[in-house]
Amino acid sequence: MLTLCIRYVLDPNRVSHFRTYVQAELAAIRRSGGKIVGYFLPTDFAGPTNEAYGLINFSSLAGYEQYRRALADDPLHRKNAAELERSGVIVAMNRSIIEQVGDEPGS
């Protein structure tokens, strides 16, 4: 199992735009083959108030590559991405492929 970890740096005054994007984008992610672990937004309780994370699982690197192609062709994703860009909420975005250790079936 591989996990796409997307780290977002947000404009903290526009977090509500990011929440709207995530809620609209979940269907496109699932339809494209991603298994959503979750999206995590910042809080005012502790830590940075401008960082968010998205975690999406894939069975293999080939599955991730197929997902990227399918997502790029998805009309809902293209609409959501354009609205996110217009909102100006994203300051930076970094993607990593990570692997879970422990607490996984068979580990």
All heavy atoms as an XYZ file, in Angstrom:
837
protein
N       0.854     -1.174      0.000
C       0.000      0.000      0.000
C       0.899      1.236      0.000
O       1.813      1.349      0.806
C      -0.887     -0.023      1.244
C      -1.827      1.147      1.372
S      -3.264      1.124      0.296
C      -4.056     -0.373      0.801
N       0.606      2.145     -0.891
C       1.298      3.433     -0.948
C       0.291      4.534     -0.657
O      -0.886      4.414     -1.004
C       1.919      3.649     -2.329
C       2.979      2.633     -2.753
C       3.409      2.905     -4.184
C       4.166      2.672     -1.817
N       0.758      5.593     -0.043
C      -0.120      6.714      0.296
C       0.434      7.990     -0.316
O       1.610      8.314     -0.119
C      -0.239      6.882      1.824
O      -0.762      5.674      2.375
C      -1.163      8.032      2.174
N      -0.402      8.667     -1.056
C      -0.077      9.998     -1.536
C      -0.346     10.952     -0.385
O      -1.451     10.998      0.158
C      -0.956     10.363     -2.734
C      -0.882     11.813     -3.213
C       0.521     12.163     -3.704
C      -1.922     12.066     -4.289
N       0.682     11.679      0.019
C       0.560     12.671      1.082
C       0.733     14.044      0.429
O       1.796     14.350     -0.108
C       1.632     12.453      2.147
S       1.633     13.714      3.435
N      -0.326     14.816      0.441
C      -0.277     16.156     -0.141
C      -0.272     17.152      1.019
O      -1.192     17.164      1.841
C      -1.481     16.438     -1.054
C      -1.683     15.310     -2.043
C      -1.289     17.776     -1.778
C      -2.994     15.377     -2.798
N       0.776     17.948      1.088
C       0.885     18.988      2.121
C       0.588     20.325      1.455
O       1.226     20.696      0.473
C       2.274     19.022      2.729
C       2.443     20.096      3.775
C       3.880     20.096      4.326
N       4.126     21.292      5.084
C       4.621     22.429      4.582
N       4.940     22.508      3.314
N       4.800     23.470      5.347
N      -0.401     21.007      1.966
C      -0.809     22.297      1.446
C      -0.410     23.400      2.422
O      -0.599     23.256      3.628
C      -2.328     22.369      1.291
C      -2.942     21.337      0.391
C      -3.365     20.113      0.888
C      -3.140     21.595     -0.959
C      -3.958     19.164      0.067
C      -3.735     20.660     -1.791
C      -4.132     19.446     -1.279
O      -4.728     18.518     -2.089
N       0.106     24.481      1.908
C       0.276     25.701      2.691
C      -0.827     26.638      2.213
O      -0.927     26.923      1.013
C       1.669     26.334      2.488
C       1.782     27.628      3.281
C       2.763     25.352      2.898
N      -1.659     27.065      3.140
C      -2.862     27.834      2.812
C      -2.748     29.272      3.281
O      -2.037     29.572      4.242
C      -4.077     27.212      3.503
C      -4.314     25.719      3.322
C      -5.506     25.286      4.171
C      -4.522     25.372      1.867
N      -3.500     30.133      2.628
C      -3.750     31.465      3.170
C      -4.721     31.250      4.328
O      -5.852     30.802      4.116
C      -4.373     32.357      2.097
C      -4.746     33.738      2.590
O      -4.967     33.908      3.811
O      -4.837     34.647      1.751
N      -4.289     31.504      5.574
C      -5.143     31.189      6.713
C      -6.465     31.956      6.744
O      -7.399     31.551      7.434
C      -4.281     31.529      7.934
C      -3.215     32.420      7.435
C      -3.020     32.105      5.980
N      -6.567     33.022      5.975
C      -7.818     33.782      5.910
C      -8.796     33.208      4.898
O      -9.908     33.724      4.770
C      -7.520     35.241      5.574
C      -6.682     35.894      6.648
O      -6.994     35.800      7.828
N      -5.588     36.531      6.247
N      -8.380     32.161      4.184
C      -9.231     31.590      3.129
C      -9.448     30.086      3.296
O      -9.774     29.397      2.331
C      -8.613     31.874      1.765
C      -8.535     33.350      1.463
C      -7.923     33.614      0.132
N      -7.884     35.053     -0.084
C      -7.596     35.597     -1.222
N      -7.291     34.849     -2.262
N      -7.571     36.900     -1.333
N      -9.251     29.577      4.493
C      -9.376     28.134      4.730
C     -10.757     27.624      4.328
O     -10.893     26.497      3.855
C      -9.030     27.787      6.192
C      -9.342     26.333      6.506
C      -7.557     28.079      6.458
N     -11.776     28.426      4.473
C     -13.126     27.978      4.097
C     -13.201     27.636      2.612
O     -13.945     26.730      2.218
C     -14.174     29.038      4.447
O     -13.975     30.206      3.696
N     -12.426     28.320      1.771
C     -12.376     27.987      0.338
C     -11.798     26.590      0.138
O     -12.249     25.837     -0.725
C     -11.538     29.006     -0.439
C     -12.129     30.369     -0.485
N     -13.147     30.715     -1.338
C     -11.850     31.481      0.233
C     -13.475     31.981     -1.154
N     -12.703     32.470     -0.201
N     -10.777     26.264      0.929
C     -10.159     24.944      0.807
C     -11.137     23.861      1.254
O     -11.240     22.811      0.620
C      -8.865     24.881      1.621
C      -8.108     23.605      1.401
C      -7.441     23.376      0.206
C      -8.076     22.628      2.375
C      -6.757     22.190     -0.008
C      -7.387     21.446      2.172
C      -6.724     21.230      0.977
N     -11.855     24.107      2.333
C     -12.857     23.142      2.809
C     -13.894     22.874      1.706
O     -14.259     21.727      1.447
C     -13.544     23.664      4.064
C     -14.602     22.718      4.624
C     -15.336     23.340      5.813
N     -14.445     23.643      6.908
C     -14.093     22.789      7.863
N     -14.578     21.570      7.842
N     -13.288     23.163      8.831
N     -14.363     23.919      1.055
C     -15.332     23.780     -0.039
C     -14.754     22.949     -1.177
O     -15.424     22.066     -1.725
C     -15.769     25.168     -0.538
O     -16.378     25.875      0.546
C     -16.729     25.075     -1.708
N     -13.488     23.213     -1.522
C     -12.809     22.447     -2.577
C     -12.765     20.963     -2.215
O     -13.115     20.105     -3.032
C     -11.392     22.988     -2.785
C     -10.487     22.016     -3.486
C     -10.577     21.801     -4.856
C      -9.545     21.289     -2.771
C      -9.755     20.888     -5.492
C      -8.714     20.379     -3.395
C      -8.829     20.181     -4.758
O      -8.009     19.268     -5.387
N     -12.330     20.659     -1.006
C     -12.200     19.255     -0.591
C     -13.547     18.557     -0.672
O     -13.659     17.452     -1.226
C     -11.602     19.147      0.828
C     -11.723     17.720      1.358
C     -10.150     19.597      0.829
N     -14.589     19.175     -0.144
C     -15.910     18.548     -0.159
C     -16.378     18.269     -1.591
O     -16.997     17.244     -1.850
C     -16.912     19.416      0.593
C     -16.633     19.442      2.081
C     -17.436     20.486      2.836
O     -17.876     21.484      2.282
N     -17.601     20.261      4.126
N     -16.064     19.154     -2.512
C     -16.462     18.967     -3.915
C     -15.574     17.952     -4.627
O     -16.027     17.267     -5.546
C     -16.410     20.310     -4.645
N     -14.321     17.822     -4.206
C     -13.337     17.010     -4.921
C     -13.377     15.530     -4.536
O     -12.908     14.677     -5.295
C     -11.928     17.581     -4.657
C     -10.817     16.942     -5.433
C     -10.830     17.235     -6.928
O     -11.767     17.870     -7.441
O      -9.894     16.802     -7.604
N     -13.950     15.194     -3.404
C     -13.928     13.803     -2.937
C     -14.507     12.830     -3.963
O     -13.953     11.749     -4.173
C     -14.669     13.688     -1.604
C     -14.037     14.436     -0.430
C     -14.920     14.316      0.810
C     -12.624     13.965     -0.151
N     -15.589     13.182     -4.597
C     -16.210     12.294     -5.588
C     -15.281     12.047     -6.769
O     -15.158     10.912     -7.242
C     -17.542     12.873     -6.064
N     -14.619     13.089     -7.244
C     -13.695     12.937     -8.380
C     -12.507     12.049     -7.996
O     -12.046     11.228     -8.795
C     -13.215     14.300     -8.860
N     -12.010     12.205     -6.783
C     -10.885     11.382     -6.315
C     -11.300      9.916     -6.280
O     -10.581      9.045     -6.793
C     -10.400     11.864     -4.931
C      -9.759     13.251     -5.048
C      -9.420     10.854     -4.325
C      -9.489     13.923     -3.709
N     -12.430      9.639     -5.686
C     -12.909      8.251     -5.598
C     -13.169      7.667     -6.978
O     -12.802      6.521     -7.262
C     -14.171      8.182     -4.746
C     -13.921      8.406     -3.280
C     -15.201      8.179     -2.455
N     -14.933      8.467     -1.065
C     -15.368      9.543     -0.415
N     -16.137     10.430     -1.040
N     -15.074      9.735      0.843
N     -13.812      8.440     -7.834
C     -14.130      7.975     -9.186
C     -12.861      7.667     -9.975
O     -12.840      6.795    -10.833
C     -14.965      9.051     -9.888
C     -15.584      8.620    -11.180
C     -16.599      9.588    -11.752
N     -16.273     10.995    -11.628
C     -16.902     11.853    -10.820
N     -17.880     11.448    -10.050
N     -16.551     13.121    -10.780
N     -11.775      8.358     -9.655
C     -10.510      8.179    -10.370
C      -9.661      7.052     -9.786
O      -8.579      6.772    -10.289
C      -9.720      9.492    -10.358
O     -10.462     10.494    -11.025
N     -10.130      6.426     -8.712
C      -9.437      5.266     -8.165
C      -8.699      5.494     -6.859
O      -8.070      4.573     -6.349
N      -8.770      6.697     -6.304
C      -8.114      6.964     -5.030
C      -8.949      6.484     -3.865
O     -10.178      6.599     -3.877
N      -8.294      5.917     -2.859
C      -8.958      5.491     -1.625
C      -8.595      6.512     -0.547
O      -7.490      6.517     -0.037
C      -8.503      4.095     -1.233
C      -8.699      3.097     -2.359
C      -9.243      1.796     -1.895
C      -9.476      0.791     -2.985
N      -9.788      1.234     -4.282
N      -9.525      7.387     -0.252
C      -9.257      8.531      0.623
C      -9.076      8.079      2.070
O      -9.965      7.445      2.638
C     -10.389      9.563      0.513
C     -10.486     10.067     -0.922
C     -10.177     10.716      1.490
C     -11.775     10.778     -1.239
N      -7.929      8.410      2.636
C      -7.698      8.222      4.063
C      -8.336      9.394      4.792
O      -9.018      9.229      5.788
C      -6.183      8.142      4.377
C      -5.942      8.078      5.876
C      -5.541      6.973      3.644
N      -8.115     10.601      4.258
C      -8.735     11.786      4.824
C      -8.025     13.057      4.407
O      -6.888     13.029      3.932
N      -8.728     14.141      4.556
C      -8.168     15.481      4.410
C      -8.228     16.128      5.786
O      -9.215     15.968      6.506
C      -8.969     16.300      3.391
C      -8.475     16.096      1.982
C      -8.785     14.956      1.270
C      -7.666     17.050      1.381
C      -8.314     14.758     -0.011
C      -7.178     16.861      0.095
C      -7.508     15.718     -0.589
O      -7.026     15.529     -1.853
N      -7.171     16.823      6.142
C      -7.037     17.363      7.483
C      -6.740     18.854      7.406
O      -5.765     19.254      6.767
C      -5.919     16.622      8.229
C      -6.161     15.138      8.258
C      -5.710     14.324      7.230
C      -6.883     14.580      9.299
C      -5.952     12.956      7.246
C      -7.123     13.210      9.319
C      -6.658     12.399      8.288
N      -7.599     19.645      8.045
C      -7.476     21.103      8.030
C      -6.858     21.594      9.329
O      -6.979     20.945     10.368
C      -8.846     21.740      7.842
C      -9.585     21.377      6.557
C     -10.942     22.059      6.514
C      -8.769     21.748      5.348
N      -6.234     22.761      9.303
C      -5.632     23.292     10.528
C      -6.696     23.720     11.537
O      -7.852     23.967     11.181
C      -4.838     24.504     10.032
C      -5.505     24.915      8.769
C      -6.050     23.655      8.155
N      -6.262     23.782     12.789
C      -7.125     24.285     13.857
C      -6.418     25.441     14.545
O      -5.235     25.688     14.316
C      -7.414     23.202     14.919
O      -6.195     22.906     15.605
C      -7.985     21.947     14.297
N      -7.123     26.119     15.393
C      -6.534     27.190     16.191
C      -5.986     26.672     17.518
O      -5.463     27.446     18.304
C      -7.588     28.277     16.485
C      -7.989     29.028     15.223
O      -7.159     29.147     14.314
O      -9.145     29.494     15.165
N      -6.114     25.382     17.776
C      -5.719     24.824     19.071
C      -4.210     24.703     19.236
O      -3.682     24.982     20.297
C      -6.370     23.458     19.295
C      -7.867     23.515     19.227
C      -8.554     22.769     18.285
C      -8.589     24.321     20.085
C      -9.935     22.820     18.213
C      -9.977     24.383     20.020
C     -10.642     23.626     19.080
N      -3.529     24.231     18.206
C      -2.080     24.038     18.293
C      -1.520     23.882     16.883
O      -2.207     23.430     15.978
C      -1.745     22.800     19.120
N      -0.285     24.276     16.729
C       0.385     24.107     15.449
C       0.057     25.212     14.466
O      -0.704     26.138     14.768
N       0.633     25.097     13.273
C       0.411     26.115     12.249
C      -1.057     26.177     11.827
O      -1.714     25.154     11.737
C       1.279     25.649     11.074
C       2.161     24.575     11.598
C       1.526     24.033     12.832
N      -1.526     27.361     11.568
C      -2.916     27.535     11.129
C      -3.018     27.666      9.611
O      -4.065     28.038      9.093
C      -3.547     28.777     11.791
O      -2.763     29.923     11.444
C      -3.616     28.621     13.295
N      -1.925     27.351      8.932
C      -1.932     27.489      7.474
C      -1.500     26.209      6.759
O      -1.161     26.247      5.590
C      -1.032     28.648      7.044
C       0.436     28.386      7.326
O       0.792     27.590      8.195
N       1.293     29.059      6.585
N      -1.511     25.068      7.438
C      -1.134     23.807      6.810
C      -2.307     22.839      6.815
O      -3.008     22.708      7.814
C       0.034     23.147      7.544
C       1.337     23.863      7.345
C       2.502     23.136      8.001
O       2.309     22.020      8.541
O       3.603     23.691      7.984
N      -2.485     22.158      5.697
C      -3.501     21.124      5.576
C      -2.854     19.926      4.887
O      -1.827     20.067      4.206
C      -4.691     21.629      4.769
N      -3.476     18.763      5.072
C      -2.947     17.534      4.483
C      -4.066     16.741      3.834
O      -5.194     16.721      4.332
C      -2.290     16.659      5.559
C      -1.053     17.278      6.136
C      -1.136     18.130      7.228
C       0.185     17.043      5.573
C      -0.005     18.733      7.753
C       1.331     17.639      6.089
C       1.222     18.484      7.181
O       2.350     19.084      7.687
N      -3.723     16.071      2.734
C      -4.609     15.111      2.103
C      -3.865     13.802      1.987
O      -2.708     13.784      1.543
N      -4.493     12.706      2.395
C      -3.887     11.380      2.327
C      -4.791     10.474      1.500
O      -5.978     10.327      1.806
C      -3.705     10.791      3.719
C      -2.830     11.595      4.677
C      -2.873     10.978      6.072
C      -1.412     11.670      4.174
N      -4.212      9.875      0.455
C      -4.969      9.029     -0.462
C      -4.162      7.757     -0.707
O      -2.989      7.832     -1.109
C      -5.239      9.759     -1.796
C      -5.914     11.108     -1.536
C      -6.074      8.883     -2.725
C      -5.948     12.028     -2.748
N      -4.776      6.595     -0.498
C      -4.094      5.314     -0.663
C      -4.236      4.750     -2.066
O      -5.272      4.944     -2.725
C      -4.661      4.280      0.322
C      -4.141      4.459      1.720
O      -3.108      5.083      1.945
N      -4.852      3.900      2.683
N      -3.191      3.997     -2.459
C      -3.153      3.275     -3.734
C      -2.479      1.929     -3.490
O      -1.563      1.833     -2.676
C      -2.373      4.066     -4.788
C      -2.972      5.410     -5.049
C      -2.523      6.524     -4.366
C      -4.021      5.555     -5.936
C      -3.096      7.765     -4.571
C      -4.607      6.794     -6.140
C      -4.144      7.902     -5.459
N      -2.920      0.922     -4.212
C      -2.351     -0.411     -4.027
C      -0.951     -0.525     -4.623
O      -0.176     -1.378     -4.208
C      -3.268     -1.479     -4.628
O      -3.451     -1.229     -6.008
N      -0.626      0.357     -5.575
C       0.678      0.274     -6.243
C       0.994      1.615     -6.915
O       0.125      2.472     -7.055
C       0.648     -0.821     -7.311
O      -0.270     -0.463     -8.342
N       2.227      1.743     -7.344
C       2.612      2.944     -8.086
C       1.856      3.014     -9.412
O       1.445      4.094     -9.837
C       4.128      2.959     -8.323
C       4.691      4.228     -8.938
C       4.340      5.461     -8.110
C       6.202      4.105     -9.099
N       1.625      1.888    -10.037
C       0.841      1.862    -11.280
C      -0.583      2.367    -11.017
O      -1.150      3.095    -11.841
C       0.814      0.451    -11.864
N      -1.164      1.991     -9.868
C      -2.495      2.479     -9.510
C      -2.508      3.986     -9.334
O      -3.455      4.664     -9.735
N      -1.447      4.513     -8.741
C      -1.336      5.968     -8.578
C      -1.241      6.657     -9.943
O      -1.910      7.660    -10.183
C      -0.116      6.318     -7.718
C       0.229      7.789     -7.739
C      -0.599      8.729     -7.128
C       1.374      8.241     -8.388
C      -0.287     10.077     -7.155
C       1.689      9.589     -8.412
C       0.860     10.499     -7.802
O       1.164     11.836     -7.840
N      -0.421      6.105    -10.821
C      -0.264      6.697    -12.159
C      -1.573      6.669    -12.939
O      -1.919      7.636    -13.627
C       0.853      5.981    -12.906
C       2.217      6.255    -12.307
C       3.315      5.354    -12.832
O       3.013      4.316    -13.478
O       4.489      5.678    -12.577
N      -2.325      5.572    -12.820
C      -3.630      5.489    -13.476
C      -4.588      6.532    -12.882
O      -5.348      7.182    -13.603
C      -4.200      4.084    -13.323
C      -5.524      3.889    -14.018
C      -6.042      2.462    -13.862
O      -5.498      1.666    -13.100
N      -7.102      2.166    -14.571
N      -4.555      6.693    -11.572
C      -5.369      7.697    -10.890
C      -5.070      9.095    -11.423
O      -5.990      9.869    -11.699
C      -5.087      7.614     -9.385
C      -5.411      8.860     -8.597
C      -6.703      9.124     -8.153
C      -4.405      9.768     -8.274
C      -6.990     10.263     -7.413
C      -4.685     10.907     -7.532
C      -5.974     11.150     -7.117
O      -6.256     12.287     -6.392
N      -3.796      9.437    -11.565
C      -3.417     10.768    -12.047
C      -3.989     11.024    -13.445
O      -4.487     12.114    -13.723
C      -1.890     10.922    -12.076
C      -1.229     10.896    -10.716
C      -1.334     12.183     -9.999
N      -0.592     13.203    -10.714
C      -0.600     14.489    -10.423
N      -1.304     14.912     -9.409
N       0.085     15.344    -11.116
N      -3.918     10.029    -14.297
C      -4.472     10.187    -15.654
C      -5.984     10.356    -15.613
O      -6.546     11.228    -16.275
C      -4.093      8.989    -16.526
C      -2.635      8.967    -16.957
C      -2.363      7.889    -18.002
N      -2.645      6.550    -17.507
C      -1.784      5.773    -16.843
N      -0.577      6.212    -16.594
N      -2.136      4.571    -16.457
N      -6.652      9.501    -14.821
C      -8.116      9.566    -14.735
C      -8.566     10.890    -14.123
O      -9.525     11.507    -14.594
C      -8.646      8.386    -13.915
N      -7.871     11.343    -13.091
C      -8.245     12.602    -12.437
C      -8.072     13.779    -13.406
O      -8.929     14.666    -13.470
C      -7.404     12.811    -11.179
C      -7.872     13.917    -10.241
C      -9.238     13.588     -9.643
C      -6.852     14.128     -9.131
N      -7.002     13.774    -14.170
C      -6.761     14.862    -15.127
C      -7.863     14.945    -16.184
O      -8.156     16.033    -16.691
C      -5.405     14.664    -15.805
N      -8.497     13.806    -16.484
C      -9.568     13.776    -17.483
C     -10.957     14.001    -16.893
O     -11.933     14.093    -17.639
C      -9.567     12.420    -18.211
C      -8.364     12.248    -19.115
O      -7.755     13.274    -19.513
O      -8.017     11.089    -19.420
N     -11.063     14.087    -15.581
C     -12.364     14.204    -14.926
C     -12.869     15.648    -14.985
O     -12.207     16.557    -14.492
C     -12.241     13.747    -13.468
C     -13.594     13.652    -12.799
O     -14.154     14.717    -12.433
O     -14.094     12.531    -12.633
N     -14.043     15.880    -15.580
C     -14.573     17.250    -15.703
C     -14.830     17.922    -14.349
O     -14.581     19.118    -14.197
C     -15.888     17.076    -16.470
C     -15.862     15.714    -17.048
C     -14.904     14.897    -16.241
N     -15.296     17.162    -13.360
C     -15.544     17.741    -12.040
C     -14.221     18.190    -11.413
O     -14.136     19.273    -10.839
C     -16.247     16.734    -11.126
C     -16.505     17.213     -9.686
C     -17.387     18.463     -9.675
C     -17.119     16.096     -8.864
N     -13.182     17.381    -11.553
C     -11.873     17.765    -11.012
C     -11.361     19.039    -11.678
O     -10.866     19.938    -10.999
C     -10.852     16.642    -11.197
C      -9.454     17.101    -10.955
N      -8.976     17.403     -9.691
C      -8.437     17.363    -11.811
C      -7.719     17.812     -9.782
N      -7.379     17.796    -11.055
N     -11.493     19.116    -12.993
C     -11.016     20.325    -13.699
C     -11.769     21.565    -13.210
O     -11.167     22.623    -12.987
C     -11.150     20.139    -15.211
C     -10.124     19.160    -15.758
C      -9.977     19.256    -17.271
N     -11.221     19.039    -17.973
C     -11.640     17.857    -18.420
N     -10.924     16.781    -18.229
N     -12.780     17.753    -19.056
N     -13.073     21.430    -13.000
C     -13.871     22.547    -12.484
C     -13.420     22.916    -11.071
O     -13.204     24.092    -10.763
C     -15.352     22.158    -12.491
C     -16.287     23.178    -11.865
C     -17.725     22.637    -11.863
C     -18.671     23.539    -11.156
N     -18.655     23.384     -9.694
N     -13.255     21.905    -10.211
C     -12.837     22.157     -8.827
C     -11.456     22.798     -8.768
O     -11.227     23.726     -7.991
C     -12.822     20.856     -8.024
C     -14.201     20.276     -7.831
O     -15.202     20.973     -7.903
N     -14.259     18.979     -7.598
N     -10.537     22.297     -9.581
C      -9.170     22.835     -9.590
C      -9.157     24.294    -10.049
O      -8.426     25.121     -9.494
C      -8.272     21.981    -10.474
N      -9.970     24.619    -11.039
C     -10.041     26.004    -11.524
C     -10.604     26.924    -10.436
O     -10.094     28.040    -10.229
C     -10.895     26.082    -12.787
N     -11.626     26.468     -9.729
C     -12.199     27.277     -8.650
C     -11.206     27.448     -7.502
O     -11.114     28.526     -6.910
C     -13.504     26.653     -8.155
C     -14.627     26.787     -9.169
C     -15.917     26.101     -8.749
O     -16.048     25.690     -7.579
O     -16.799     25.976     -9.609
N     -10.453     26.399     -7.208
C      -9.432     26.490     -6.159
C      -8.368     27.504     -6.550
O      -7.965     28.333     -5.734
C      -8.796     25.109     -5.934
C      -7.764     25.029     -4.826
C      -8.411     25.261     -3.467
C      -7.062     23.682     -4.871
N      -7.941     27.464     -7.781
C      -6.935     28.423     -8.277
C      -7.449     29.854     -8.163
O      -6.742     30.753     -7.695
C      -6.591     28.093     -9.737
C      -5.579     29.004    -10.364
C      -4.167     28.740     -9.886
O      -3.883     27.639     -9.431
O      -3.346     29.673     -9.984
N      -8.698     30.071     -8.575
C      -9.285     31.414     -8.500
C      -9.396     31.921     -7.063
O      -9.283     33.114     -6.806
C     -10.676     31.431     -9.141
C     -10.663     31.627    -10.636
C     -12.045     31.933    -11.187
N     -13.023     30.880    -10.953
C     -13.166     29.796    -11.711
N     -12.388     29.621    -12.754
N     -14.087     28.897    -11.429
N      -9.599     31.004     -6.128
C      -9.798     31.412     -4.728
C      -8.525     31.977     -4.100
O      -8.602     32.745     -3.143
C     -10.292     30.231     -3.892
O      -9.233     29.347     -3.577
N      -7.368     31.575     -4.609
C      -6.110     32.065     -4.059
C      -5.750     31.477     -2.705
O      -4.829     31.955     -2.046
N      -6.411     30.410     -2.286
C      -6.152     29.840     -0.961
C      -4.821     29.090     -0.894
O      -4.157     29.091      0.138
C      -7.322     28.932     -0.503
C      -7.464     27.704     -1.376
C      -7.145     28.532      0.943
N      -4.395     28.475     -1.993
C      -3.170     27.662     -1.975
C      -1.954     28.554     -2.171
O      -1.820     29.232     -3.179
C      -3.188     26.586     -3.084
C      -4.387     25.664     -2.933
C      -1.882     25.789     -3.086
C      -4.379     24.785     -1.731
N      -1.060     28.533     -1.184
C       0.210     29.251     -1.279
C       1.268     28.319     -1.857
O       2.075     28.718     -2.696
C       0.642     29.777      0.111
C       2.019     30.408      0.058
C      -0.396     30.757      0.643
N       1.269     27.060     -1.416
C       2.208     26.047     -1.910
C       1.589     24.674     -1.700
O       0.727     24.483     -0.841
C       3.536     26.145     -1.174
N       2.056     23.710     -2.508
C       1.566     22.345     -2.403
C       2.732     21.407     -2.693
O       3.475     21.613     -3.658
C       0.432     22.110     -3.408
C      -0.116     20.720     -3.387
S      -1.587     20.479     -4.441
C      -1.126     21.224     -5.973
N       2.907     20.392     -1.846
C       3.969     19.403     -2.020
C       3.364     18.011     -1.961
O       2.560     17.723     -1.065
C       5.016     19.532     -0.902
C       5.641     20.896     -0.894
O       6.301     21.273     -1.841
N       5.423     21.645      0.174
N       3.764     17.152     -2.909
C       3.277     15.769     -2.926
C       4.427     14.824     -2.597
O       5.525     14.989     -3.102
C       2.757     15.400     -4.317
C       1.470     16.044     -4.689
C       1.012     15.514     -6.059
N      -0.212     16.118     -6.462
C      -0.306     17.239     -7.175
N       0.775     17.862     -7.565
N      -1.480     17.736     -7.493
N       4.111     13.822     -1.788
C       5.061     12.754     -1.472
C       4.320     11.432     -1.549
O       3.129     11.364     -1.248
C       5.616     12.892     -0.057
O       6.248     14.114      0.131
N       5.029     10.391     -1.932
C       4.496      9.039     -1.832
C       5.160      8.430     -0.606
O       6.390      8.359     -0.528
C       4.798      8.197     -3.087
C       4.177      8.825     -4.333
C       4.323      6.761     -2.891
C       2.673      8.742     -4.426
N       4.336      8.023      0.361
C       4.856      7.461      1.595
C       4.312      6.041      1.759
O       3.341      5.657      1.116
C       4.509      8.345      2.810
C       3.001      8.556      2.939
C       5.228      9.695      2.699
C       2.577      9.366      4.162
N       4.973      5.292      2.641
C       4.583      3.907      2.876
C       4.332      3.714      4.366
O       5.142      4.112      5.202
C       5.723      3.011      2.408
C       5.476      1.558      2.531
C       6.612      0.729      1.948
O       7.770      1.193      1.952
O       6.336     -0.389      1.506
N       3.216      3.078      4.696
C       2.869      2.835      6.091
C       3.681      1.669      6.643
O       3.908      0.678      5.960
C       1.381      2.509      6.218
C       0.936      2.299      7.643
C      -0.559      2.045      7.748
O      -1.281      2.163      6.776
N      -1.022      1.714      8.928
N       4.129      1.820      7.885
C       4.851      0.768      8.577
C       4.054      0.395      9.819
O       3.690      1.264     10.617
C       6.266      1.247      8.976
C       6.993      0.164      9.775
C       7.061      1.667      7.761
N       3.768     -0.871      9.988
C       3.028     -1.326     11.159
C       1.540     -1.068     11.047
O       1.082     -0.302     10.212
N       0.776     -1.759     11.892
C      -0.679     -1.628     11.942
C      -1.352     -1.821     10.594
O      -2.443     -1.331     10.347
C      -1.110     -0.291     12.538
C      -0.779     -0.215     14.012
O      -0.840     -1.234     14.716
O      -0.445      0.888     14.442
N      -0.691     -2.515      9.718
C      -1.246     -2.818      8.401
C      -1.417     -4.324      8.339
O      -0.573     -5.072      8.840
C      -0.273     -2.343      7.321
C      -0.789     -2.515      5.922
C       0.186     -1.930      4.901
O       0.521     -0.747      5.013
O       0.593     -2.679      4.016
N      -2.491     -4.820      7.723
C      -2.660     -6.268      7.631
C      -1.414     -6.929      7.027
O      -0.874     -6.460      6.030
C      -3.870     -6.432      6.688
C      -4.621     -5.145      6.828
C      -3.570     -4.086      7.097
N      -0.929     -7.950      7.720
C       0.235     -8.681      7.222
C       1.569     -8.105      7.661
O       2.614     -8.615      7.302
N       1.559     -7.007      8.460
C       2.854     -6.442      8.870
C       3.244     -6.897     10.256
O       2.491     -7.427     11.003
C       2.825     -4.923      8.833
O       1.878     -4.410      9.741
